[in-house]
Amino acid sequence: MVRIAAGEHVPIYPPSPEEAVIPMKAFEIDRHPVTNRDYLAFVTKHPKWRRGQVPRLLADRRYLEHWKGALELGPDADPDAPVTRVSWFAAKAYCEANGKRLPSENEWEYAAAASATSPNGRSDAAFTAKLLEWYSKPTPKVLPRVAQGEANFWGAHDMHGLVWEWVLDFGSTMVSSDSREDGDPDKMRFCGASAINAGDKEDYAAFMRYAFRSSLQGPYTVGNLGFRCAK
């Protein structure tokens, strides 16, 4: 793991006008996404999370479908590539089994804002262009191995460029107030109107991440969605 120093985070969607800047405590995060090799060791030790054993309530039918078998990776899952097609429930269980947890959305975004040379690379045009280039490309059938490129300022690899990643509170940002409550729900959190309240209207890559997370549900498994742990 690598240590992310305390600081301040400017979220794309502030929880409230008073929280446009969020103080962040120091935390640790995995140096790179969890790999197929790592996850194979987990399911070997914890049979209830093997393919074919997990209830549909906790993982959809495509859970680990790119593996050759429940305990065999096969040609479509390089041992040192990020594990994907893992649900939020499974990712959470993996982290907990290793004495960790999934990072919060703010933690992940705070760590991922770092370029190779700065803890906040949002104003770096070259860094932003590199992110958008990755988002424009289709996902290859067999993912590349982790930690093959340059680490960011904190020493973390692959925050961008390989896979999207689960976070602990993935569905919280775009959720409006309870429809049973009196008054209007927070309409400014949705569609084009949400951009008006955005913290950084130029960070298109972050908008894409928030939009992607808002489309997820806990049992979903996606071919380019992995995870890493924090503590």
GROMACS elastic network, one bead per residue, 0.5 to 0.9 nm:
[ bonds ]
;  ai    aj funct       b0    kb
    1    28     6  0.60884   500
    1    29     6  0.52717   500
    1    32     6  0.81782   500
    1   155     6  0.89098   500
    1   156     6  0.81185   500
    1   229     6  0.87534   500
    1   230     6  0.79872   500
    2    27     6  0.85261   500
    2    28     6  0.54404   500
    2    29     6  0.55722   500
    2    30     6  0.62586   500
    2    31     6  0.56973   500
    2   154     6  0.67452   500
    2   155     6  0.62591   500
    2   156     6  0.65216   500
    3    26     6  0.71841   500
    3    27     6  0.58825   500
    3    29     6  0.65938   500
    3    30     6  0.89445   500
    3   154     6  0.69545   500
    3   155     6  0.83251   500
    4     7     6  0.89485   500
    4    25     6  0.86440   500
    4    26     6  0.55691   500
    4    27     6  0.53988   500
    4    28     6  0.57494   500
    4    29     6  0.73409   500
    4   107     6  0.89385   500
    4   110     6  0.87336   500
    4   111     6  0.67447   500
    4   154     6  0.62178   500
    4   155     6  0.89941   500
    5    24     6  0.83432   500
    5    25     6  0.72603   500
    5    27     6  0.68660   500
    5    28     6  0.86188   500
    5   154     6  0.83604   500
    6    23     6  0.76648   500
    6    24     6  0.53031   500
    6    27     6  0.76485   500
    7    22     6  0.85493   500
    7    23     6  0.59668   500
    7    24     6  0.51817   500
    7    25     6  0.68289   500
    7    26     6  0.76886   500
    7   110     6  0.88611   500
    8    21     6  0.63784   500
    8    22     6  0.55306   500
    8    24     6  0.54605   500
    8    25     6  0.86684   500
    8   110     6  0.81731   500
    9    20     6  0.85024   500
    9    21     6  0.57144   500
    9    22     6  0.50692   500
    9    23     6  0.63178   500
    9    24     6  0.65807   500
    9   106     6  0.73456   500
    9   107     6  0.85952   500
    9   109     6  0.82089   500
    9   110     6  0.58833   500
   10    13     6  0.85786   500
   10    14     6  0.76271   500
   10    19     6  0.86305   500
   10    20     6  0.60872   500
   10    22     6  0.62860   500
   10    23     6  0.89680   500
   10   106     6  0.88546   500
   10   110     6  0.82383   500
   10   199     6  0.64304   500
   10   200     6  0.78888   500
   11    14     6  0.54447   500
   11    15     6  0.84776   500
   11    19     6  0.87578   500
   11    20     6  0.68317   500
   11    21     6  0.71197   500
   11    22     6  0.75993   500
   11   106     6  0.70963   500
   11   109     6  0.79366   500
   11   110     6  0.84936   500
   11   198     6  0.79374   500
   11   199     6  0.59207   500
   11   200     6  0.78272   500
   12    20     6  0.86735   500
   12   195     6  0.87140   500
   12   197     6  0.82642   500
   12   200     6  0.57627   500
   12   201     6  0.77334   500
   12   203     6  0.80461   500
   12   206     6  0.72050   500
   12   207     6  0.73402   500
   12   210     6  0.84316   500
   13    16     6  0.83949   500
   13    20     6  0.81370   500
   13   173     6  0.69165   500
   13   174     6  0.83383   500
   13   189     6  0.78973   500
   13   194     6  0.80131   500
   13   195     6  0.84559   500
   13   197     6  0.68082   500
   13   198     6  0.51579   500
   13   199     6  0.60580   500
   13   200     6  0.87139   500
   13   210     6  0.88662   500
   14    17     6  0.66579   500
   14    18     6  0.82660   500
   14    19     6  0.57872   500
   14    20     6  0.50717   500
   14    21     6  0.77304   500
   14    22     6  0.85311   500
   14   173     6  0.84988   500
   14   197     6  0.78142   500
   14   198     6  0.72432   500
   14   199     6  0.67184   500
   15    18     6  0.81174   500
   15    19     6  0.60668   500
   15    20     6  0.75274   500
   15   173     6  0.76379   500
   16    19     6  0.51955   500
   16    20     6  0.68126   500
   17    20     6  0.56352   500
   17   197     6  0.87711   500
   18    21     6  0.79018   500
   19    22     6  0.58721   500
   20   199     6  0.68232   500
   21   199     6  0.88242   500
   22   106     6  0.86070   500
   24    27     6  0.86901   500
   24   106     6  0.83207   500
   24   107     6  0.76739   500
   24   110     6  0.82975   500
   27   107     6  0.81248   500
   27   230     6  0.72586   500
   27   231     6  0.60479   500
   28    31     6  0.89865   500
   28   229     6  0.85901   500
   28   230     6  0.54536   500
   28   231     6  0.53403   500
   29    32     6  0.84308   500
   29   102     6  0.89783   500
   29   103     6  0.74614   500
   29   107     6  0.88592   500
   29   108     6  0.85232   500
   29   111     6  0.84136   500
   29   156     6  0.78814   500
   29   228     6  0.73263   500
   29   229     6  0.58949   500
   29   231     6  0.65371   500
   30    33     6  0.68365   500
   30    34     6  0.80192   500
   30   156     6  0.72431   500
   30   157     6  0.87818   500
   30   228     6  0.57695   500
   30   229     6  0.55559   500
   30   230     6  0.61491   500
   30   231     6  0.89348   500
   31   147     6  0.82127   500
   31   151     6  0.87367   500
   31   155     6  0.68115   500
   31   157     6  0.58138   500
   31   158     6  0.84511   500
   31   228     6  0.82609   500
   32    35     6  0.84097   500
   32    82     6  0.84633   500
   32   146     6  0.64018   500
   32   147     6  0.63980   500
   32   156     6  0.61703   500
   32   157     6  0.50251   500
   32   158     6  0.60654   500
   32   159     6  0.75376   500
   32   227     6  0.89038   500
   32   228     6  0.67583   500
   33    81     6  0.84452   500
   33    82     6  0.56963   500
   33    83     6  0.77849   500
   33   146     6  0.69992   500
   33   147     6  0.87855   500
   33   157     6  0.79747   500
   33   158     6  0.71598   500
   33   159     6  0.80620   500
   33   162     6  0.89593   500
   33   163     6  0.84983   500
   33   165     6  0.81241   500
   33   226     6  0.68898   500
   33   227     6  0.55328   500
   33   229     6  0.80040   500
   34    37     6  0.81983   500
   34    38     6  0.61305   500
   34    39     6  0.69378   500
   34    80     6  0.87992   500
   34    81     6  0.82567   500
   34    82     6  0.56418   500
   34    83     6  0.61251   500
   34    84     6  0.89949   500
   34   146     6  0.87165   500
   34   226     6  0.73126   500
   34   227     6  0.60982   500
   34   228     6  0.53771   500
   34   229     6  0.78884   500
   35    38     6  0.50719   500
   35    39     6  0.62173   500
   35    40     6  0.84755   500
   35    78     6  0.85337   500
   35    79     6  0.65325   500
   35    80     6  0.54266   500
   35    81     6  0.52964   500
   35    84     6  0.85065   500
   35   145     6  0.83827   500
   35   146     6  0.75938   500
   35   226     6  0.86783   500
   35   227     6  0.89880   500
   36    39     6  0.50905   500
   36    40     6  0.59253   500
   36    41     6  0.86072   500
   36    73     6  0.74971   500
   36    77     6  0.67151   500
   36    78     6  0.68420   500
   36    80     6  0.62150   500
   36    81     6  0.61382   500
   36    82     6  0.59155   500
   36    84     6  0.79753   500
   37    40     6  0.51490   500
   37    41     6  0.64407   500
   37    42     6  0.88204   500
   37    73     6  0.83903   500
   37    78     6  0.81344   500
   37    80     6  0.61720   500
   37    81     6  0.81208   500
   37    82     6  0.87467   500
   37    83     6  0.80742   500
   38    41     6  0.53337   500
   38    42     6  0.65112   500
   38    79     6  0.80999   500
   38    80     6  0.84166   500
   38    83     6  0.82497   500
   39    43     6  0.62962   500
   39    44     6  0.84444   500
   39    83     6  0.68876   500
   39    94     6  0.76907   500
   40    43     6  0.53024   500
   40    44     6  0.60127   500
   40    45     6  0.86148   500
   40    50     6  0.87899   500
   40    70     6  0.87173   500
   40    71     6  0.66305   500
   40    72     6  0.79671   500
   40    73     6  0.79212   500
   40    79     6  0.86849   500
   41    44     6  0.51005   500
   41    45     6  0.63333   500
   41    46     6  0.85844   500
   41    71     6  0.89536   500
   42    45     6  0.52922   500
   42    46     6  0.59741   500
   42    47     6  0.85179   500
   42    49     6  0.81571   500
   42    50     6  0.89172   500
   42    94     6  0.67771   500
   42    97     6  0.81634   500
   43    47     6  0.55314   500
   43    48     6  0.74909   500
   43    49     6  0.55062   500
   43    50     6  0.52846   500
   43    51     6  0.85823   500
   43    70     6  0.83110   500
   43    71     6  0.75975   500
   43    94     6  0.87739   500
   44    47     6  0.60694   500
   44    49     6  0.86565   500
   44    50     6  0.75824   500
   44    70     6  0.88741   500
   44    71     6  0.68366   500
   46    49     6  0.59976   500
   46    50     6  0.74464   500
   47    50     6  0.53103   500
   47    51     6  0.88473   500
   47    53     6  0.74285   500
   48    51     6  0.84946   500
   48    52     6  0.88665   500
   48    53     6  0.55340   500
   48    54     6  0.61051   500
   49    52     6  0.83842   500
   49    53     6  0.62499   500
   49    54     6  0.55180   500
   49    90     6  0.69874   500
   49    93     6  0.86931   500
   50    53     6  0.54544   500
   50    54     6  0.65363   500
   50    64     6  0.85901   500
   50    70     6  0.56643   500
   50    71     6  0.75387   500
   51    54     6  0.64078   500
   51    63     6  0.65472   500
   51    64     6  0.63402   500
   51    65     6  0.78364   500
   51    67     6  0.89658   500
   51    69     6  0.76545   500
   51    70     6  0.50203   500
   51    71     6  0.83323   500
   52    55     6  0.81760   500
   52    61     6  0.87436   500
   52    63     6  0.85574   500
   52    70     6  0.72762   500
   54    57     6  0.81820   500
   54    58     6  0.65426   500
   54    59     6  0.64599   500
   54    60     6  0.87433   500
   54    63     6  0.85888   500
   54    90     6  0.88746   500
   55    58     6  0.55103   500
   55    59     6  0.64423   500
   55    60     6  0.80878   500
   56    60     6  0.51169   500
   56    61     6  0.68029   500
   56   219     6  0.72214   500
   57    60     6  0.72858   500
   57   218     6  0.86271   500
   57   219     6  0.63295   500
   58    87     6  0.70534   500
   58    88     6  0.80664   500
   58    89     6  0.58322   500
   58    90     6  0.73139   500
   58   218     6  0.70603   500
   58   220     6  0.84468   500
   59    62     6  0.78650   500
   59    63     6  0.60530   500
   59    86     6  0.74199   500
   59    87     6  0.53710   500
   59    88     6  0.80675   500
   59    89     6  0.72807   500
   59    90     6  0.74517   500
   59   218     6  0.75667   500
   59   220     6  0.61615   500
   59   221     6  0.68448   500
   60    63     6  0.58653   500
   60    87     6  0.76667   500
   60   219     6  0.54512   500
   60   220     6  0.57212   500
   60   221     6  0.64034   500
   61    64     6  0.87701   500
   61    65     6  0.80135   500
   61   220     6  0.88766   500
   61   221     6  0.82895   500
   62    65     6  0.51609   500
   62    66     6  0.83216   500
   62    85     6  0.66642   500
   62    86     6  0.86917   500
   62   220     6  0.83510   500
   62   221     6  0.62462   500
   62   222     6  0.78864   500
   62   223     6  0.89427   500
   63    66     6  0.83401   500
   63    84     6  0.85214   500
   63    85     6  0.51390   500
   63    86     6  0.57857   500
   63    87     6  0.71600   500
   63   219     6  0.88800   500
   63   220     6  0.81997   500
   63   221     6  0.57508   500
   63   222     6  0.82967   500
   64    67     6  0.56707   500
   64    68     6  0.88572   500
   64    69     6  0.86683   500
   64    70     6  0.81044   500
   64    83     6  0.83825   500
   64    84     6  0.70908   500
   64    85     6  0.51192   500
   64    86     6  0.64140   500
   64   221     6  0.80365   500
   64   223     6  0.89582   500
   65    68     6  0.75785   500
   65    69     6  0.82029   500
   65    85     6  0.72022   500
   66    69     6  0.85823   500
   66    73     6  0.78447   500
   66    74     6  0.80641   500
   66    75     6  0.87797   500
   66    76     6  0.59801   500
   66    77     6  0.65793   500
   66    84     6  0.86287   500
   66    85     6  0.78765   500
   66   223     6  0.84008   500
   67    70     6  0.71607   500
   67    71     6  0.81352   500
   67    72     6  0.63405   500
   67    74     6  0.57556   500
   67    75     6  0.80328   500
   67    76     6  0.66872   500
   67    77     6  0.60666   500
   68    71     6  0.79818   500
   68    72     6  0.54357   500
   68    73     6  0.52537   500
   68    75     6  0.76507   500
   68    76     6  0.78726   500
   68    77     6  0.83179   500
   69    73     6  0.66096   500
   69    74     6  0.76918   500
   70    73     6  0.80758   500
   73    76     6  0.73496   500
   73    77     6  0.54687   500
   73    78     6  0.73249   500
   73    79     6  0.72230   500
   74    77     6  0.59080   500
   74    78     6  0.77059   500
   75    78     6  0.67752   500
   75   142     6  0.81439   500
   76   141     6  0.70017   500
   76   142     6  0.53697   500
   76   143     6  0.83022   500
   77    80     6  0.83865   500
   77    81     6  0.70046   500
   77    82     6  0.85875   500
   77    83     6  0.77639   500
   77   142     6  0.63930   500
   77   143     6  0.76079   500
   78    81     6  0.52250   500
   78    82     6  0.82564   500
   78    83     6  0.88631   500
   78   142     6  0.71424   500
   78   143     6  0.74007   500
   78   144     6  0.78615   500
   78   145     6  0.72517   500
   79    82     6  0.81624   500
   79    83     6  0.84930   500
   79   145     6  0.80965   500
   80    83     6  0.85631   500
   80   144     6  0.80896   500
   80   145     6  0.50609   500
   80   146     6  0.62692   500
   81   142     6  0.82333   500
   81   143     6  0.58842   500
   81   144     6  0.56031   500
   81   146     6  0.54833   500
   81   162     6  0.89391   500
   82   143     6  0.71736   500
   82   144     6  0.79388   500
   82   145     6  0.68922   500
   82   146     6  0.64416   500
   82   162     6  0.77820   500
   82   163     6  0.75425   500
   82   224     6  0.88580   500
   82   225     6  0.87954   500
   82   226     6  0.63667   500
   82   227     6  0.80007   500
   83    86     6  0.72473   500
   83   223     6  0.89732   500
   83   224     6  0.87957   500
   83   225     6  0.81327   500
   83   226     6  0.57287   500
   83   227     6  0.77972   500
   84    87     6  0.85752   500
   84   163     6  0.81394   500
   84   221     6  0.73643   500
   84   222     6  0.65465   500
   84   223     6  0.55554   500
   84   224     6  0.59711   500
   84   225     6  0.52634   500
   84   227     6  0.79359   500
   85   220     6  0.79094   500
   85   223     6  0.52349   500
   85   224     6  0.74033   500
   85   225     6  0.65116   500
   85   226     6  0.71545   500
   86    89     6  0.81932   500
   86    90     6  0.61137   500
   86    91     6  0.64179   500
   86   219     6  0.84318   500
   86   220     6  0.76574   500
   86   221     6  0.51157   500
   86   222     6  0.72151   500
   86   223     6  0.86655   500
   86   225     6  0.74786   500
   86   226     6  0.67017   500
   86   227     6  0.84532   500
   87    90     6  0.51553   500
   87    91     6  0.61461   500
   87    92     6  0.85035   500
   87   166     6  0.84831   500
   87   217     6  0.85959   500
   87   218     6  0.61281   500
   87   219     6  0.50577   500
   87   220     6  0.53277   500
   87   222     6  0.80969   500
   87   225     6  0.88212   500
   87   226     6  0.86773   500
   88    91     6  0.50627   500
   88    92     6  0.59801   500
   88    93     6  0.84899   500
   88   166     6  0.64974   500
   88   167     6  0.80888   500
   88   168     6  0.80139   500
   88   170     6  0.89596   500
   88   217     6  0.79562   500
   88   219     6  0.63508   500
   88   220     6  0.73323   500
   88   221     6  0.81035   500
   88   227     6  0.87686   500
   89    92     6  0.51636   500
   89    93     6  0.61765   500
   89    94     6  0.86875   500
   89   218     6  0.61805   500
   89   219     6  0.67451   500
   90    93     6  0.50264   500
   90    94     6  0.61687   500
   90    95     6  0.87328   500
   90   219     6  0.85423   500
   91    94     6  0.51004   500
   91    95     6  0.63526   500
   91    96     6  0.86800   500
   91   101     6  0.88525   500
   91   102     6  0.75100   500
   91   166     6  0.77001   500
   91   226     6  0.82130   500
   91   227     6  0.67374   500
   91   228     6  0.81811   500
   91   229     6  0.84910   500
   92    95     6  0.52886   500
   92    96     6  0.62235   500
   92    97     6  0.86033   500
   92   100     6  0.88698   500
   92   101     6  0.64102   500
   92   102     6  0.60113   500
   92   168     6  0.76424   500
   92   229     6  0.84336   500
   93    96     6  0.51276   500
   93    97     6  0.60375   500
   93    98     6  0.86752   500
   93   101     6  0.83700   500
   94    97     6  0.51524   500
   94    98     6  0.64831   500
   94    99     6  0.89476   500
   94   100     6  0.84402   500
   94   101     6  0.83320   500
   94   229     6  0.85766   500
   95    98     6  0.51815   500
   95    99     6  0.64163   500
   95   102     6  0.63813   500
   95   228     6  0.79839   500
   95   229     6  0.56737   500
   95   230     6  0.79075   500
   96    99     6  0.50381   500
   96   100     6  0.50915   500
   96   101     6  0.55280   500
   96   102     6  0.83555   500
   96   229     6  0.88566   500
   97   100     6  0.73552   500
   97   101     6  0.89077   500
   98   101     6  0.83290   500
   98   229     6  0.89316   500
   99   231     6  0.81046   500
  100   229     6  0.61187   500
  100   230     6  0.57123   500
  100   231     6  0.52071   500
  101   104     6  0.89254   500
  101   168     6  0.78102   500
  101   228     6  0.87943   500
  101   229     6  0.54548   500
  101   230     6  0.53625   500
  101   231     6  0.59958   500
  102   166     6  0.75195   500
  102   167     6  0.56635   500
  102   168     6  0.50367   500
  102   169     6  0.87568   500
  102   227     6  0.78406   500
  102   228     6  0.67759   500
  102   230     6  0.56118   500
  102   231     6  0.79238   500
  103   106     6  0.80128   500
  103   107     6  0.58439   500
  103   108     6  0.59265   500
  103   166     6  0.82859   500
  103   167     6  0.53871   500
  103   168     6  0.56748   500
  103   169     6  0.83600   500
  103   228     6  0.76889   500
  103   229     6  0.60706   500
  103   230     6  0.51130   500
  103   231     6  0.74694   500
  104   107     6  0.50822   500
  104   108     6  0.61822   500
  104   109     6  0.85683   500
  104   167     6  0.54328   500
  104   169     6  0.58404   500
  104   170     6  0.78947   500
  104   230     6  0.86067   500
  105   108     6  0.51722   500
  105   109     6  0.60841   500
  105   110     6  0.84089   500
  105   166     6  0.86508   500
  105   167     6  0.54493   500
  105   168     6  0.67169   500
  105   169     6  0.60860   500
  105   170     6  0.64810   500
  105   172     6  0.88586   500
  105   173     6  0.86860   500
  106   109     6  0.51758   500
  106   110     6  0.58828   500
  106   111     6  0.85120   500
  106   167     6  0.89909   500
  107   110     6  0.51036   500
  107   111     6  0.61677   500
  107   112     6  0.84429   500
  107   167     6  0.88139   500
  107   230     6  0.88151   500
  108   111     6  0.52701   500
  108   112     6  0.59556   500
  108   113     6  0.85537   500
  108   159     6  0.84410   500
  108   165     6  0.88824   500
  108   167     6  0.71899   500
  109   113     6  0.59777   500
  109   206     6  0.82081   500
  110   113     6  0.53717   500
  110   114     6  0.74964   500
  110   119     6  0.84929   500
  110   120     6  0.81539   500
  111   114     6  0.60450   500
  111   119     6  0.77593   500
  111   120     6  0.86959   500
  111   152     6  0.88005   500
  111   153     6  0.89540   500
  111   154     6  0.75356   500
  111   156     6  0.81389   500
  111   159     6  0.80139   500
  112   115     6  0.78816   500
  112   119     6  0.87635   500
  112   120     6  0.85507   500
  112   121     6  0.89781   500
  112   152     6  0.81541   500
  112   156     6  0.85331   500
  112   159     6  0.55550   500
  112   160     6  0.74645   500
  113   118     6  0.87526   500
  113   119     6  0.67208   500
  113   120     6  0.51731   500
  113   121     6  0.57407   500
  113   122     6  0.63574   500
  113   159     6  0.88899   500
  114   117     6  0.75456   500
  114   118     6  0.56263   500
  114   121     6  0.51169   500
  114   122     6  0.77964   500
  114   152     6  0.59207   500
  114   153     6  0.57196   500
  114   154     6  0.73127   500
  115   118     6  0.52747   500
  115   119     6  0.64263   500
  115   120     6  0.64878   500
  115   122     6  0.80564   500
  115   124     6  0.79984   500
  115   127     6  0.64376   500
  115   151     6  0.84483   500
  115   152     6  0.52020   500
  115   153     6  0.58645   500
  115   154     6  0.88464   500
  116   119     6  0.81429   500
  116   121     6  0.81408   500
  116   127     6  0.85706   500
  116   150     6  0.71006   500
  116   151     6  0.62447   500
  116   154     6  0.81873   500
  116   155     6  0.84675   500
  117   120     6  0.86793   500
  117   121     6  0.79253   500
  117   152     6  0.69769   500
  117   153     6  0.52556   500
  118   121     6  0.57683   500
  118   152     6  0.79909   500
  118   153     6  0.55906   500
  118   154     6  0.87035   500
  119   152     6  0.81763   500
  119   153     6  0.57273   500
  119   154     6  0.72194   500
  120   123     6  0.76026   500
  120   124     6  0.85072   500
  120   153     6  0.87170   500
  121   124     6  0.51232   500
  121   125     6  0.84032   500
  121   127     6  0.65736   500
  121   128     6  0.78078   500
  122   125     6  0.76947   500
  122   127     6  0.74963   500
  122   128     6  0.67423   500
  122   202     6  0.88289   500
  122   203     6  0.71726   500
  123   126     6  0.89783   500
  123   127     6  0.82799   500
  123   128     6  0.78625   500
  124   127     6  0.53270   500
  124   128     6  0.63160   500
  124   129     6  0.86972   500
  125   128     6  0.51415   500
  125   129     6  0.60803   500
  125   130     6  0.85985   500
  126   129     6  0.51134   500
  126   130     6  0.62117   500
  126   131     6  0.88177   500
  127   130     6  0.51810   500
  127   131     6  0.65093   500
  127   132     6  0.89162   500
  128   131     6  0.52106   500
  128   132     6  0.63650   500
  128   133     6  0.86649   500
  128   203     6  0.79385   500
  128   204     6  0.87282   500
  128   205     6  0.76728   500
  129   132     6  0.51846   500
  129   133     6  0.61307   500
  129   134     6  0.87996   500
  130   133     6  0.51378   500
  130   134     6  0.65406   500
  130   135     6  0.89177   500
  130   161     6  0.86786   500
  131   134     6  0.52953   500
  131   135     6  0.64073   500
  131   136     6  0.88293   500
  131   160     6  0.67156   500
  131   161     6  0.70984   500
  131   205     6  0.67282   500
  132   135     6  0.50304   500
  132   136     6  0.62524   500
  132   137     6  0.89840   500
  132   204     6  0.80494   500
  132   205     6  0.62429   500
  133   136     6  0.52667   500
  133   137     6  0.68065   500
  133   161     6  0.89500   500
  134   137     6  0.54623   500
  134   138     6  0.84619   500
  134   160     6  0.78224   500
  134   161     6  0.56366   500
  134   162     6  0.82513   500
  135   138     6  0.79487   500
  135   160     6  0.89426   500
  135   161     6  0.78258   500
  135   205     6  0.77111   500
  135   208     6  0.86199   500
  137   140     6  0.88943   500
  139   142     6  0.83773   500
  139   143     6  0.75386   500
  139   162     6  0.83707   500
  139   163     6  0.84367   500
  139   223     6  0.81630   500
  139   224     6  0.67148   500
  140   143     6  0.58425   500
  140   144     6  0.83619   500
  140   224     6  0.89784   500
  141   223     6  0.86457   500
  143   146     6  0.89306   500
  143   162     6  0.72715   500
  143   163     6  0.86308   500
  143   224     6  0.84553   500
  144   148     6  0.82661   500
  144   162     6  0.72916   500
  145   148     6  0.65535   500
  145   162     6  0.86355   500
  146   149     6  0.80825   500
  146   157     6  0.74124   500
  146   158     6  0.68338   500
  146   162     6  0.78593   500
  147   150     6  0.75041   500
  147   151     6  0.75006   500
  147   156     6  0.84788   500
  147   157     6  0.53388   500
  147   158     6  0.65039   500
  148   151     6  0.88296   500
  148   157     6  0.80891   500
  148   158     6  0.84612   500
  149   157     6  0.71579   500
  149   158     6  0.75432   500
  150   155     6  0.87041   500
  150   156     6  0.88015   500
  150   157     6  0.68213   500
  150   158     6  0.83724   500
  151   154     6  0.75155   500
  151   155     6  0.50530   500
  151   156     6  0.52476   500
  151   158     6  0.73944   500
  151   159     6  0.88786   500
  152   155     6  0.52504   500
  152   156     6  0.54711   500
  152   157     6  0.63789   500
  152   158     6  0.84304   500
  152   159     6  0.82474   500
  153   156     6  0.74604   500
  154   157     6  0.89521   500
  156   159     6  0.69942   500
  157   160     6  0.80917   500
  158   161     6  0.58526   500
  158   162     6  0.61016   500
  158   163     6  0.79661   500
  159   162     6  0.77926   500
  159   163     6  0.81552   500
  159   164     6  0.83608   500
  159   165     6  0.83621   500
  160   163     6  0.69591   500
  160   164     6  0.75783   500
  161   164     6  0.84874   500
  162   224     6  0.77374   500
  163   223     6  0.86564   500
  163   225     6  0.54041   500
  163   226     6  0.60354   500
  163   227     6  0.82861   500
  164   209     6  0.77722   500
  164   212     6  0.87047   500
  164   224     6  0.61473   500
  164   226     6  0.60910   500
  164   227     6  0.75987   500
  165   213     6  0.89183   500
  165   224     6  0.84652   500
  165   225     6  0.54194   500
  165   228     6  0.71694   500
  166   169     6  0.86150   500
  166   170     6  0.67297   500
  166   213     6  0.79164   500
  166   225     6  0.70380   500
  166   226     6  0.63480   500
  166   227     6  0.51055   500
  166   228     6  0.76976   500
  167   170     6  0.51804   500
  167   171     6  0.89618   500
  167   213     6  0.86146   500
  167   227     6  0.74869   500
  167   228     6  0.84805   500
  167   229     6  0.88233   500
  168   171     6  0.86864   500
  169   172     6  0.56302   500
  169   173     6  0.81104   500
  170   173     6  0.74461   500
  170   210     6  0.83923   500
  170   213     6  0.55881   500
  170   214     6  0.69295   500
  170   216     6  0.77246   500
  170   217     6  0.86645   500
  170   218     6  0.89053   500
  171   174     6  0.66409   500
  171   175     6  0.68288   500
  171   210     6  0.89816   500
  171   213     6  0.63798   500
  171   214     6  0.53651   500
  171   215     6  0.80349   500
  171   216     6  0.72148   500
  171   217     6  0.77212   500
  172   175     6  0.54593   500
  172   176     6  0.87185   500
  172   214     6  0.79177   500
  173   176     6  0.83975   500
  173   189     6  0.82944   500
  173   210     6  0.76414   500
  173   213     6  0.88948   500
  173   214     6  0.75421   500
  174   189     6  0.59819   500
  174   190     6  0.70139   500
  174   210     6  0.79736   500
  174   211     6  0.82464   500
  174   213     6  0.89330   500
  174   214     6  0.61471   500
  175   178     6  0.87278   500
  175   186     6  0.87548   500
  175   189     6  0.76883   500
  175   190     6  0.88771   500
  175   214     6  0.82100   500
  176   179     6  0.81233   500
  176   185     6  0.59727   500
  176   186     6  0.54571   500
  176   187     6  0.74521   500
  176   188     6  0.89812   500
  176   189     6  0.69807   500
  176   190     6  0.85935   500
  177   180     6  0.85422   500
  177   181     6  0.74320   500
  177   184     6  0.83673   500
  177   185     6  0.52260   500
  177   186     6  0.62839   500
  178   181     6  0.55657   500
  178   182     6  0.88661   500
  178   185     6  0.71992   500
  179   182     6  0.78898   500
  179   183     6  0.87792   500
  179   184     6  0.81130   500
  179   185     6  0.66231   500
  181   184     6  0.82163   500
  181   185     6  0.82173   500
  182   185     6  0.86039   500
  184   187     6  0.77085   500
  185   188     6  0.87424   500
  186   189     6  0.61167   500
  186   190     6  0.83039   500
  187   190     6  0.60018   500
  187   191     6  0.88239   500
  187   193     6  0.76460   500
  187   194     6  0.78762   500
  188   191     6  0.80484   500
  188   192     6  0.85189   500
  188   193     6  0.53083   500
  188   195     6  0.81618   500
  188   196     6  0.76755   500
  188   197     6  0.72087   500
  189   192     6  0.87574   500
  189   193     6  0.68970   500
  189   195     6  0.80709   500
  189   197     6  0.79336   500
  190   193     6  0.60583   500
  190   195     6  0.83634   500
  191   194     6  0.57517   500
  191   195     6  0.77767   500
  192   195     6  0.56948   500
  192   196     6  0.77071   500
  193   196     6  0.56501   500
  193   197     6  0.77593   500
  194   197     6  0.57637   500
  194   198     6  0.66094   500
  195   199     6  0.85161   500
  195   200     6  0.88721   500
  195   201     6  0.66643   500
  195   207     6  0.87950   500
  196   199     6  0.87353   500
  196   201     6  0.80195   500
  197   200     6  0.89133   500
  197   201     6  0.86512   500
  198   201     6  0.57824   500
  199   203     6  0.89887   500
  200   203     6  0.57586   500
  200   204     6  0.87430   500
  201   204     6  0.72313   500
  201   207     6  0.85380   500
  202   205     6  0.87668   500
  203   206     6  0.55078   500
  203   207     6  0.66017   500
  204   208     6  0.63671   500
  204   209     6  0.88313   500
  205   208     6  0.51395   500
  205   209     6  0.64716   500
  205   210     6  0.88925   500
  206   209     6  0.50300   500
  206   210     6  0.62517   500
  206   211     6  0.85253   500
  207   210     6  0.52469   500
  207   211     6  0.60950   500
  207   212     6  0.85465   500
  208   211     6  0.51153   500
  208   212     6  0.60607   500
  208   213     6  0.86190   500
  209   212     6  0.50952   500
  209   213     6  0.61728   500
  209   214     6  0.85800   500
  210   213     6  0.51854   500
  210   214     6  0.61441   500
  210   215     6  0.88326   500
  211   214     6  0.51459   500
  211   215     6  0.65971   500
  212   215     6  0.53486   500
  212   216     6  0.69528   500
  213   216     6  0.53798   500
  213   217     6  0.85533   500
  214   217     6  0.82804   500
  216   219     6  0.84827   500
  216   220     6  0.65515   500
  217   220     6  0.55556   500
  218   221     6  0.85738   500
  221   224     6  0.88663   500
  221   225     6  0.72454   500
  221   226     6  0.89474   500
  222   225     6  0.52033   500
  222   226     6  0.81269   500
  223   226     6  0.82798   500
